[in-house]
Amino acid sequence: MKHPEQEEEFKFDNMSREDLKKIEKSMKNPEFMGLLNEYMVEISDPKNKNEYDEYLRQLEREKELPKHMKIAEIKPKFCFRTFLVAQKNKRHEMKFFINMCESEYLERPGC
């Protein structure tokens, strides 16, 4: 295992087609999706979230985070509610929400 300072910055645009295919294959694997779901439920639980946040702050204080990693405090701003619409019958197929937030590390949106 590499020391955190030796890790290269991860960027999605550096992923190969093979990497993307591996991710796609994993997302179709029920066992993997079950584990991912368990993890998402665990980190969504407020009592666990506080523990994870404190652990990350400890790593930051002790300068043990990888060089390229920063801990961002996300501030909620607003939420969009929108729909996917079927092309055939123009009916709403699915309602979903897009949560918008801000952080000192994110660029302001623009057109």
Secondary structure as GFF3:
##gff-version 3
##sequence-region A 1 111
A	DSSP	three_ten_helix	4	6	.	.	.	ID=ss1
A	DSSP	three_ten_helix	12	14	.	.	.	ID=ss2
A	DSSP	alpha_helix	17	27	.	.	.	ID=ss3
A	DSSP	alpha_helix	30	44	.	.	.	ID=ss4
A	DSSP	alpha_helix	46	61	.	.	.	ID=ss5
A	DSSP	beta_strand	75	85	.	.	.	ID=ss6
A	DSSP	beta_strand	92	102	.	.	.	ID=ss7
###
